[in-house]
Amino acid sequence: MTDSTDYVPPKVWTWNKESGGRFAAINRPIAGPTHDKDLPVGKHPMQLHSLATPNGVKVTVMLEELLAKGHSGAEYDAWLINISSGAQFSSGFVSINPNSKIPALLDRSNPDKPIRVFESGAILIHLAEKFGEFLPTEPGARAETLSWLMWQMGSAPYLGGGFGHFYAYAPTKMEYPIDRFAMEVKRQLDVLDRRLAESEYLAGADYTIADMAVWPWYGALVKGLVYEAGEFLQVQDYKNVLRWTDQIAERPAVKRGRMVNRAMGDPASQLLERHDASDFDLRTQDKLLPKD
């Protein structure tokens, strides 16, 4: 290790706004809203407020997969939440998700008694149980699916908030945290690769919400779409993960879901808001990022 520092943790921690790196403007040690603003309400039963981060992609993929199976009750409006500007701290958003993280879903199937659902894994389970899809009912298969779903929920913070933060976003590059979290991410990739060597999908022979949860994080990582760390992590070694990643990427519903609430990259991959299936074909300029 080459890091050296004279830093000694103080007896009492205090908030230093200048120490947060790229996300200093939106990170804070307290919860609750910063401003009053109601959320818009569209015409469909499902009202999704999100952004096409990996956690957001999980849910839009699930909704598109449900629609592809003919579940009209899964029709949804997807409203963009710009986390860089702090939209997740509006009073309307906090009323759906007190944790102020995307995605958040308001299920208005019964408009007299709407159901709020926050945390991406909880949203996937809610939708799977509501429509009877992508979550097996046989006890063993259900347990396997939920185990891999919970694996993702517990593992991804080490990838995103751990490795991703220190490797790509921290204001100072430090060997120890990068080395520590790189080791853990490679261990996680090995866990996936070993499982996918013996199984077509994570929970078995069938595509489930476990795949929908893991793919946006680890699939993007091995394809070099997040953190630009593919060479650093030698992702080419995880051949079973790559096979699985490519297989899922070819699903039409996945291609659509990945576009929704996307505010980055090639304009051909963007659909800032989704209010109707026709939006994928009629991507007017208001559905894309403004041109420079």
C-alpha positions as CSV (number, residue, x, y, z in Angstrom):
1,M,0.0,0.0,0.0
2,T,1.2,3.5,-0.8
3,D,-1.4,5.6,1.0
4,S,-0.3,7.7,3.9
5,T,-2.3,10.1,5.9
6,D,-2.2,12.1,9.1
7,Y,-6.0,12.0,9.4
8,V,-7.3,11.1,12.8
9,P,-11.1,10.8,13.1
10,P,-12.5,13.5,15.4
11,K,-14.2,12.6,18.6
12,V,-17.5,14.0,17.1
13,W,-18.1,13.9,13.3
14,T,-19.4,17.0,11.7
15,W,-20.7,17.5,8.2
16,N,-18.2,19.1,5.7
17,K,-20.1,20.0,2.6
18,E,-16.9,20.3,0.6
19,S,-15.7,16.7,1.2
20,G,-18.3,14.9,-0.9
21,G,-16.7,15.0,-4.3
22,R,-18.9,14.9,-7.3
23,F,-22.1,14.4,-5.3
24,A,-21.4,16.9,-2.5
25,A,-24.4,19.1,-3.6
26,I,-26.9,16.3,-3.0
27,N,-25.4,14.3,-0.2
28,R,-26.5,15.3,3.3
29,P,-26.7,13.6,6.7
30,I,-30.4,14.3,7.3
31,A,-33.6,13.0,5.7
32,G,-36.8,14.8,4.7
33,P,-37.8,17.2,1.9
34,T,-35.9,20.3,1.0
35,H,-38.7,21.9,-0.9
36,D,-42.4,21.7,-1.6
37,K,-43.3,20.2,-5.0
38,D,-46.1,17.9,-5.9
39,L,-45.5,15.0,-8.2
40,P,-47.3,14.8,-11.5
41,V,-49.9,12.1,-12.1
42,G,-50.5,10.5,-15.4
43,K,-53.3,8.3,-16.8
44,H,-51.9,4.8,-16.2
45,P,-52.3,2.6,-13.1
46,M,-48.5,2.6,-12.4
47,Q,-46.8,5.9,-11.7
48,L,-43.1,5.5,-11.7
49,H,-40.7,8.3,-10.6
50,S,-37.2,7.3,-11.5
51,L,-34.0,7.7,-13.5
52,A,-32.2,5.1,-15.6
53,T,-29.5,4.2,-13.1
54,P,-29.2,0.4,-12.6
55,N,-31.8,0.5,-9.9
56,G,-34.2,2.4,-12.1
57,V,-33.6,0.1,-15.0
58,K,-34.7,-2.9,-13.0
59,V,-38.2,-1.6,-12.7
60,T,-38.7,-0.3,-16.2
61,V,-37.5,-3.6,-17.6
62,M,-40.0,-5.4,-15.3
63,L,-42.9,-3.2,-16.5
64,E,-42.0,-3.7,-20.1
65,E,-41.7,-7.4,-19.7
66,L,-45.2,-7.5,-18.0
67,L,-46.6,-5.5,-20.9
68,A,-45.0,-7.8,-23.4
69,K,-46.8,-10.7,-21.7
70,G,-50.1,-8.9,-22.2
71,H,-50.7,-7.4,-18.7
72,S,-52.5,-4.2,-19.5
73,G,-52.6,-3.3,-15.8
74,A,-48.9,-2.8,-15.9
75,E,-49.2,0.3,-18.2
76,Y,-47.3,3.1,-16.6
77,D,-46.2,6.6,-16.7
78,A,-42.4,7.1,-16.1
79,W,-41.5,10.5,-14.8
80,L,-37.9,11.6,-14.7
81,I,-36.3,12.4,-11.4
82,N,-33.2,14.4,-11.9
83,I,-31.1,13.4,-8.8
84,S,-28.3,15.8,-9.7
85,S,-30.7,18.8,-9.1
86,G,-32.1,17.3,-5.9
87,A,-35.6,16.4,-7.3
88,Q,-35.6,13.4,-5.0
89,F,-35.9,15.7,-2.1
90,S,-39.2,17.3,-3.1
91,S,-42.1,16.9,-0.7
92,G,-44.0,14.8,-3.3
93,F,-41.2,12.4,-3.8
94,V,-40.4,12.0,-0.1
95,S,-44.1,11.2,0.5
96,I,-43.6,8.1,-1.7
97,N,-40.0,7.3,-0.6
98,P,-38.9,8.7,2.7
99,N,-35.4,7.5,1.8
100,S,-35.2,9.9,-1.1
101,K,-33.7,7.4,-3.5
102,I,-35.0,6.3,-7.0
103,P,-37.0,4.5,-8.0
104,A,-40.3,5.0,-6.3
105,L,-43.7,3.6,-7.5
106,L,-47.2,4.7,-6.8
107,D,-49.6,1.8,-7.7
108,R,-52.9,3.5,-8.4
109,S,-54.7,0.4,-9.6
110,N,-57.2,1.3,-6.9
111,P,-57.2,5.1,-7.1
112,D,-59.1,5.3,-3.8
113,K,-56.3,3.5,-2.0
114,P,-53.0,4.0,-3.9
115,I,-50.0,1.9,-2.7
116,R,-46.6,3.4,-2.4
117,V,-43.6,1.0,-3.0
118,F,-40.0,2.1,-2.6
119,E,-36.7,0.2,-2.9
120,S,-36.2,-1.5,-6.3
121,G,-36.3,-5.0,-5.0
122,A,-39.6,-4.4,-3.2
123,I,-41.0,-3.0,-6.4
124,L,-40.0,-6.1,-8.3
125,I,-41.6,-8.3,-5.8
126,H,-44.8,-6.2,-5.7
127,L,-45.2,-6.4,-9.4
128,A,-44.3,-10.0,-9.7
129,E,-46.9,-11.0,-7.1
130,K,-49.5,-8.7,-8.4
131,F,-49.3,-10.1,-11.9
132,G,-48.1,-13.6,-11.2
133,E,-45.0,-13.4,-13.4
134,F,-41.3,-13.8,-13.1
135,L,-41.4,-15.1,-9.5
136,P,-42.0,-18.9,-9.2
137,T,-44.6,-20.2,-6.8
138,E,-42.9,-23.6,-6.2
139,P,-41.2,-23.1,-2.9
140,G,-37.7,-24.2,-3.9
141,A,-37.7,-22.1,-7.1
142,R,-39.2,-19.1,-5.2
143,A,-36.5,-19.3,-2.5
144,E,-33.8,-19.5,-5.1
145,T,-35.1,-16.4,-6.9
146,L,-35.5,-14.4,-3.8
147,S,-32.1,-15.4,-2.6
148,W,-30.4,-14.0,-5.7
149,L,-32.6,-10.9,-5.6
150,M,-31.5,-10.3,-2.0
151,W,-27.9,-11.1,-3.0
152,Q,-28.0,-8.2,-5.4
153,M,-29.6,-5.8,-2.9
154,G,-26.8,-6.6,-0.5
155,S,-23.9,-6.8,-2.9
156,A,-24.5,-3.8,-5.2
157,P,-23.6,-1.2,-2.6
158,Y,-20.1,-2.6,-2.6
159,L,-20.0,-2.2,-6.4
160,G,-21.6,1.3,-6.6
161,G,-21.0,3.1,-3.3
162,G,-17.8,1.3,-2.7
163,F,-15.8,0.5,-5.8
164,G,-17.6,2.9,-8.1
165,H,-17.3,5.8,-5.8
166,F,-13.6,5.5,-4.9
167,Y,-12.5,4.4,-8.4
168,A,-14.5,6.9,-10.5
169,Y,-15.9,9.7,-8.4
170,A,-13.9,10.3,-5.2
171,P,-12.1,13.7,-5.3
172,T,-8.8,11.9,-4.3
173,K,-7.7,8.5,-5.6
174,M,-6.7,6.3,-2.7
175,E,-5.2,2.8,-3.1
176,Y,-6.6,1.2,0.0
177,P,-10.4,1.6,-0.7
178,I,-10.0,1.0,-4.4
179,D,-8.0,-2.2,-3.7
180,R,-10.4,-3.3,-1.0
181,F,-13.6,-2.8,-3.1
182,A,-12.0,-4.1,-6.4
183,M,-11.3,-7.3,-4.5
184,E,-14.9,-7.6,-3.4
185,V,-16.4,-6.8,-6.8
186,K,-14.2,-9.5,-8.4
187,R,-15.3,-11.9,-5.8
188,Q,-18.9,-11.1,-6.6
189,L,-18.3,-11.5,-10.3
190,D,-16.8,-14.9,-9.5
191,V,-19.9,-15.8,-7.5
192,L,-22.1,-15.0,-10.5
193,D,-19.8,-16.7,-13.0
194,R,-19.8,-19.9,-11.1
195,R,-23.6,-19.9,-10.8
196,L,-24.1,-19.1,-14.4
197,A,-21.7,-21.9,-15.4
198,E,-24.3,-24.4,-14.1
199,S,-27.6,-22.5,-14.8
200,E,-28.9,-20.6,-17.7
201,Y,-30.4,-17.9,-15.5
202,L,-29.6,-17.0,-11.9
203,A,-32.6,-18.9,-10.3
204,G,-32.5,-21.8,-12.7
205,A,-33.9,-22.5,-16.2
206,D,-36.3,-19.5,-16.2
207,Y,-35.8,-15.8,-16.4
208,T,-36.9,-14.1,-13.2
209,I,-36.9,-10.9,-11.2
210,A,-33.4,-12.0,-10.0
211,D,-32.0,-11.6,-13.5
212,M,-33.8,-8.2,-13.8
213,A,-32.2,-7.0,-10.6
214,V,-28.7,-8.2,-11.2
215,W,-28.3,-7.5,-15.0
216,P,-28.4,-3.7,-14.9
217,W,-25.5,-3.6,-12.4
218,Y,-23.2,-6.5,-13.3
219,G,-24.2,-6.8,-16.9
220,A,-23.3,-3.1,-17.4
221,L,-20.1,-3.6,-15.5
222,V,-18.8,-6.4,-17.7
223,K,-19.8,-4.6,-20.9
224,G,-17.8,-1.5,-19.8
225,L,-20.9,0.7,-19.4
226,V,-20.2,1.8,-15.9
227,Y,-17.1,3.3,-14.2
228,E,-14.9,2.5,-17.3
229,A,-13.3,-0.2,-15.3
230,G,-13.5,-3.3,-17.5
231,E,-9.8,-3.5,-18.2
232,F,-9.0,-2.8,-14.6
233,L,-11.2,-5.6,-13.3
234,Q,-10.4,-8.0,-16.2
235,V,-14.1,-8.5,-16.9
236,Q,-13.3,-10.7,-19.9
237,D,-12.5,-13.5,-17.6
238,Y,-16.1,-13.9,-16.5
239,K,-17.3,-15.7,-19.6
240,N,-20.5,-17.0,-18.2
241,V,-21.5,-13.6,-16.9
242,L,-20.8,-12.2,-20.4
243,R,-23.0,-14.9,-22.0
244,W,-25.9,-14.3,-19.7
245,T,-25.5,-10.5,-20.1
246,D,-25.7,-10.7,-23.9
247,Q,-28.6,-13.1,-23.8
248,I,-30.7,-10.8,-21.6
249,A,-29.7,-7.7,-23.6
250,E,-31.4,-9.2,-26.7
251,R,-34.8,-9.3,-25.1
252,P,-37.1,-6.6,-26.7
253,A,-38.6,-5.6,-23.4
254,V,-35.1,-5.1,-21.9
255,K,-34.1,-2.9,-24.8
256,R,-37.2,-0.8,-24.2
257,G,-36.8,-0.7,-20.4
258,R,-33.2,0.4,-20.6
259,M,-34.2,3.5,-22.6
260,V,-36.9,4.8,-20.1
261,N,-35.8,7.8,-18.0
262,R,-32.3,7.6,-19.6
263,A,-30.7,11.1,-19.4
264,M,-27.3,10.2,-20.6
265,G,-25.4,8.7,-23.6
266,D,-26.5,8.4,-27.2
267,P,-29.8,10.2,-27.9
268,A,-30.9,7.0,-29.7
269,S,-30.8,5.3,-26.3
270,Q,-32.8,8.0,-24.5
271,L,-36.5,8.3,-23.6
272,L,-36.6,10.9,-20.8
273,E,-40.3,10.1,-19.9
274,R,-42.6,7.3,-21.0
275,H,-46.3,7.8,-21.0
276,D,-47.4,5.5,-23.8
277,A,-45.9,2.6,-25.7
278,S,-45.8,4.8,-28.8
279,D,-43.2,7.0,-27.1
280,F,-40.6,4.5,-28.2
281,D,-41.4,5.1,-31.8
282,L,-42.3,8.8,-31.6
283,R,-39.4,10.1,-29.6
284,T,-40.0,13.8,-30.0
285,Q,-37.4,16.3,-28.9
286,D,-39.1,16.8,-25.5
287,K,-38.3,13.1,-24.8
288,L,-34.6,13.6,-25.4
289,L,-31.9,15.7,-23.6
290,P,-31.6,19.2,-25.0
291,K,-28.9,19.6,-27.6
292,D,-25.8,21.6,-26.7
